[in-house]
Amino acid sequence: MEFIIAQSLFSKALSDVSKAVSSRTLLPILSGIKIVAGEDGITLIGSNSDIIIERTISVTDEKVKINKTGSIVVSAKYLTELVKKLPEQIHIKTDNNQIYIQAGTISTKLNGIDAEEYPSLPIIVGDSIHISAQELKDAVKTTGFAAARNETRPVLTGVNLIFSENSFTSVATDSQRLAFKKSDIQSSGEGSFVVPKSSIDELAKLVNHYSGMVEIQSAEGYIHFKTNEISLYSRLIAGHYPNTSVLIPNEVKTTLVLCKETLIKGIDRACLFAGEWKNNNVVLSINEHKLAISSGSSEMGSIEELQEIKAMEGESDLKISVDGHFLLDALKTINDGEIKVKFSGSMKPIVIESAKEESPYLHLISPVRSF
């Protein structure tokens, strides 16, 4: 194998695939990156068994020149760090499972492993679903944070992606809160997948600056996300995702329309005084037609402030305690200036939506006992 490549291009590609590589692996070869130089371009692969990232660099790119095809596996840690520190033009060739890297007057050699020993990529064939990268990024941003962090119920550590002919829905819950987003799209396929949050987070980073379409396929317990340059394979979480629609209260006693940014600042201040509480308790109530936000602890003291209510429907007798950080997480994902908060009682979940007529977002937060 032999090729010449621009340092910036190679370094970025290595950085992308190294996100899937773990130094703690039962298979030593998975601590490396597989490099394949073919007639069409260069392919880099990194994997930790649960997630695989594949990055392709086309030979049509003027920053790449392939002199000889071939493949090798090289330590992800050393190769990635080395290439970061090299000047612009890099000349790479292999011989007897060693990789020789030259950049200007700098010559280096790294020991490699025969690429034939590297695990094969999952074979995924069948129907494809296509969705814009922007829709996918928005869904991940607005729901992924609510996935469970412990393994008590493994299926809740993932994000449920649901595709139908006319819509795309993303749902995550840890049983204390729920994040939901539904978009109207013209999908070319249907399916429901529970994808690990860690995989979803990596996917969002990989397509962060990509504005095209993402192709999605699934088979044999894997899901495959593909753009024109990057592929991400992830194991799916086995099990049936719960029907979260039954968690949403049917009866609403009070609906408030509030300024999102003002509310975020108020909740953020209240959280400073909720530190000793296990659930960062913040109390919401209505006081003289204003929203009262309060919090306190025996050690720190207390805080209370009143905020303007833009509009109110229903009862004014309201007092509920919620996890302030959960509330902040939900509010920060909504892009609109005004939000709608629905209350069904002091011990029933609150619902947060955009104040728009048809909100694509829905966040649900269970109350906590503090009074």
N, C-alpha and C positions, 0 to 999 in steps of 0.2 A: 504494500500500500504506500502511496506517495501522493501528497497534494500540497498546494500552497493556498493559504487563506488569510484574510485580513484579521488581525488580532481582535478588534472590537466585535466583529461578527462571530468569531469562534468563541470568545469569552462569554458573550450573551447566550449563545446556544448551550454552552456547558453549564452556565448558571441555571438555565431553565430546567435541564434534565437532572441536575444534581439535587434538585428539590425532592426528588423521589428516592434518593439514595440515603440509606441509613448506615451509620458506622457499626450499629449493633444488629448483626444479622447472622443467622445460623448458616447461611451460604456465603462464604468469603467472597465469591465472585460478584455477589450483589453489592459489594462495597465499591465496585468499579463502574465505569461508564463504557458501554459498548460503542465503538466507532466503526462505521461501515462506509467505505468509499466505493461508490458504484458509478456506473456510466452516467446516471442521471443526477448524481449529487452525493452529498454526505449525509448520513443518518446517525444521530446520537440517541442512545437509549439508556435510561436510568430506571431502576426498579427496587422496591422493597417488598415484593410479593403482593402487597395489598394494592399498591398503586404503581403504574408504569407510565413514564413520560417519554415520548418519542418526538424528536425534533429533526426536521429535514431542512437542508440547505441546498437549494437547486444549483445545478451546474450552470444555469443561465445567469446566475449572479456573477457580475464581472469581478467580484472580490474573491472568487473561488476558481482554482484551476486544478483538475485532477490529472495526474500523470500516470497513476497505476492504481487499479482497484485492489481491494483487500479489506481486512477487518482485524480488530484487536480489542481487548478489554483492558482498561488502564484505571488505576486508582482515581476515584472521583475527587477525593480531597486534594491530592498532590497535583493532579493535572489542572483542576480548576484554579487553584491558587497560583500555580506557576504561570499559566496563560495570562492571568490578570496582571502579572508583573512584567510581561514581555512587551517590547516595542511593536510597532504596527504590523509588519509583514512576517508571517510565520510559515516555515517550510517543515513539513512533517513527513517522515517515512518510517516504515517498520521493517524489522529483520529478526527472525528467530524469536518471536514474542517479546521483542523490545521495541520501544518507540523512541525515535530520535527527533528532537525538536530543535530547530535552528531559527534564530531571529537576530538578524544583523551579525554581530560578532559573538553572540551568545549561543553556546551549544549545550544541550542537555540530553540526558538519556534516562528513560524510566522503564522499569521492568513491567511487562504486561502478562496477560493470560490469553490462551487460545480462545478466540471468540466462539468456536464451536461448542464450548462448554457452557455458554450463557443460555439461560432458559429461553425457550421460544415464546413469542408473543401469543396471546390468546387468539384463536381463530374465530372471528365474529362475522357472520354473514346473515343476510336477511334484510327485512324492511328497514328503511332509514327514516328518522325524524329530523326535520330541519327547523332551526330556530335562530333568530338573530342573536349575536353575541351580547348586544345591549340588553335584550330581554332576559337573557340568562344571568347576566351580571346583576341586574336590578333585583331579580328573584333571590339570588344568593345573598345580596346585601340586606334585603328586607326580612329574610326569614332565618337564615343559617344560624344567627346568634342564639336562637331559642332552643336549639337542639340540646339534648341532655349531655352532661359531661361525665356522668358515671355510667357504669355498665350494668346496673340493676335490671334495666329493660333495654337490651342492646338495640332493638329496633328504633328506640327514641334517640339514639345517638346519631341518627342519620336525618337527612332532609328528604321528604317525599316529593318527588317530581312527577306530576300527573299531566300527560298530554292527551288531548282529545282533538277531534276534527276542527273545532273552533276556539279552543282555549288552552292555556297553559297555566297550571296551578302549582305553587310551591308552598309546602307546609312543614313547619317544625314545631315541636313541643317537648318540654321536659316534665310535663304534667303540672307544673306550677304556672307556666305561661305558654301562650300559643302565638305564633306568627304565621300569617296567611297572606298570600298575594295571588291574585288571579288576573290574567291578561287575555284579551281577545287576540288570537292569532290565527292564521291560516296554516295549520300543521299538516304535514304530508304523512303523518302516521299517528298511532295511538300507543299508550303504554303508561304504566305506573311503576316507578323505581324508587327504592330507598337507598340513597347514596350516602356513605359516611361523610360527616361534616368536614373531616380533614381533607378528603378528596375534593369536596365542593370548594373549600377555601383555596386549594392549589389551582383548581380550574379557574376561579375568578382572577387570580394573579396572572395566570398564563394568557388570558384573553383580555386583560385590563385595557390594553391599547389597540385591541383588534376590533374592527367595526363591521366585519363581514358576517357570514352565516356559519353556524356550527352544525355539523352532522352528528347525529346520535344513533348508535346501534347497541343492541344488547343480546347476549346469548351466554349460556353456560355459567351463570352467576357473575358475569362481568358486564359493565357498561363502558362504551367507547365514545368519547367526545373528540371530534376531529375538525380542525381548521385546515387551511391550505398549507400551513407550516408545522403545526403542533398537534400531536395526538395525546390524549390522556386516557388510560385504561384504569378502571377502578373495580374492585370487588363490590358487589352489591350486598347489602345486609339482608339476611334471610329473615322471613317472618312477615306477618300481616300488619301493616301500619294501621293504627286505630282510626275509627271514624270520628274525626275531631269536630264535625259539625254539631254533634250532640252536646258539646261543651259550651256552646254559645247560648247565653240566656235568651229565652223566648220573650220574657216580659221585661220591659224597660221602665223604670220609675222616674228617672231623671236623665235628661240629655243636656250637656253643656257644650257650647262652642267657645273655644279659647285660642289665644295667640300662642302658637307653638313655641317660638323662641323665648317668649316671656315665661312660659311654663317650664321650659327646660332650665332656665336660669334659676327659677324659684326652687325646683326640685333639687337641683345641684347644690344650692345653698343648704337646703334642709338635710341633705345626706351628710353634711359635715357634722351634724349633731346627732346622727343616728348610728354612730360607729360601734357602740357597745351592743346594739341590737343584732341578733343573729341574722335578721332579714332586712336590715337597713330600713326600719319602719319609718314611713312618712304618712302623716294623717291628712286626709283631704276632707273638707267640710264646707258648708255654705254659711256665710256670716254676713248678714245685711246685704244680700244680693251680690256678694262677692265670693270668690273662691278663696278659702283659707287653707294655707299650706303650713303645717307645723311639724316639729320634731323636737326631741329632747332626750337627754340622758342624765343620770344622777351625777356623773363625773364632768361632762362637758358643759351642761347648761341646756338652754332651749332656744328655739327660734320660731317665729310665726310671722307670716306676711299675708296680705290680702291682694288678690289680683282681679282685674276686671273680667267679667263674664260677657262675652260678645252677644250671646243669645242663650236662653234657657227654656226648656220645656219640661213640664212635670213638677214633681214635688221639690220643695226647697229644704225638706228635712233630710239632710244627708251627712253621714260621717263614716269614713272607711279608711282603713290602714292598709298600705301596700308596700312592697319592696321598692324603695326609691330607685335603685340601680336598674331593676327590671323596667321601671317606667321610663327611665332615661334611654335605655337601649331601644325601646319601642319608638319613642318620640323622634330619636335621631335618624330613623330610617325613612321617615315621612318627608317628602319634598315640599309639601304645600305649607303655606304660611299659617293657615288656621286648621285646627283639628277638632274632632268631635269626640267627646268622652261620654259613654253611656253607663249609667249605674242602675243596678237591679236590686240593691239591698246591701247592708253592711257586711254580710258574709257571702256574697255572691260575686263572681268575677266582674271586673270592669272591662269594657270594650272600647278600644281606641281606633278611630278611623280618620281618614281625611274628611274635611268638612264639605268636600265636593259632593254633588248629587249622587254619583255612583263611585264610591271609593274602591280602588283596586286593592287597598290594604285593609287588613283587620288584625289587630293585636288584642289578645286577651290576657289579663293578669289576675291571678287569684289573690284574694285578700289575706292578710295575716292578722292574728289576734294581738292587740296591744292595749285595749281599753275595755 
